[in-house]
Amino acid sequence: MEKTLDLVLNNETLHITVIRKKQNKRMYLRLKNGQPVITCPMRCSDRAVLEFVGKQEAWIRRQRAKEAAAKLRHQGENGERMYWLGKPYDVSVEPASRSRMVFDGEKIVFYLKEDTEAERKAAFRSAAEKQMQMFIDHYRGEWDEKICDASRIPHPVIRMRDMSSRWGSCSRHKGEIHMSVQLMHYPPVCTNAVLLHEYAHLLVSDHSPAFYAVVLRHMPEYRDIHRLLKQNL
C-alpha cells in the first residue's frame, strides 16, 4: 500500500512517499530524488510517519548535502564523470540501436537508444551485473568454506539488485543474499567486505558484538574498507 503525505519543514514542503508492508516491524527512511520515502508496518498511522520524518530533519539535510557533493564530484573537466571500481572515468553518450555501456580507454561510453535515465540505468546494470558476478564467483568460495561449511549450514543463493539505500541484505530463513550493483562504483575489496558482512548474518542476525566478532575474525581490516563506502562515489 502506497500513498503520499506532505510535511512543511523550514518553509519547504516535503512530499513523503509512504509504503506500508505487512512484514515490516519498524519504520525505515530513505531519500529518493531528495524526497523522503518511508517503509513502515501496515498499522503505522500517518501521524506517526509525519512525526518520525520531522525528527529526522537534520539527517535529511546531511543526506541531501552528501548527494549534492557526490554530484559535484561526478563532473569531470569535459562534462560528466562516473566511478567504476574506484577509478573516475569521463562519460560520453552516443546514439545506438542497442543500449550498452562500453569502456574506451580512460572513458566510459553509453551507447543508448534514447538518452534517458532509464536507458542509462539499464546499460549500467547490465555491465555491473557481469562484473559483480565475476567478483562473487571469485570471493564466495572462501566464505562458503569458512562461514557455511564451518558452521554446517547450506551455501546461500546470491542475487544482484540495484539497491540505493543499502549495499547488501541477507534473508537467513530463505538462505539468500542480495548484493547491490552500485558497489561497482567502488574498489573490489568493498564488494568482498559487503559479501562477508552478509555471510556473517547467516550466523548472527543483528549487528551485535557477536556479529562483528565474526566479521573481524575473518577480515581484520573490515572497518577501514567499510569507510570507503561512505565516500559517495
Stockholm file with secondary structure:
# STOCKHOLM 1.0

chainA/1-233         MEKTLDLVLNNETLHITVIRKKQNKRMYLRLKNGQPVITCPMRCSDRAVLEFVGKQEAWIRRQRAKEAAAKLRHQGENGERMYWLGKPYDVSVEPASRSRMVFDGEKIVFYLKEDTEAERKAAFRSAAEKQMQMFIDHYRGEWDEKICDASRIPHPVIRMRDMSSRWGSCSRHKGEIHMSVQLMHYPPVCTNAVLLHEYAHLLVSDHSPAFYAVVLRHMPEYRDIHRLLKQNL
#=GR chainA/1-233 SS CEEEEEEEETTEEEEEEEEEETTCCSCEEEEETTEEEEEEETTCCHHHHHHHHHHTHHHHHHHHHHHHHHHHHTEETTEEEEEETTEEEEEEEEECSSCEEEEETTEEEEEESSCSHHHHHHHHHHHHHHHHHHHHHHHHHHHIIIIIIHHTCCCCEEEEECCSSCSEEEETTTTEEEEEGGGGGSCHHHHHHHHHHHHHHTTCSSCSHHHHHHHHHHCTTHHHHHHHTTSCC
#=GC SS_cons         CEEEEEEEETTEEEEEEEEEETTCCSCEEEEETTEEEEEEETTCCHHHHHHHHHHTHHHHHHHHHHHHHHHHHTEETTEEEEEETTEEEEEEEEECSSCEEEEETTEEEEEESSCSHHHHHHHHHHHHHHHHHHHHHHHHHHHIIIIIIHHTCCCCEEEEECCSSCSEEEETTTTEEEEEGGGGGSCHHHHHHHHHHHHHHTTCSSCSHHHHHHHHHHCTTHHHHHHHTTSCC
//
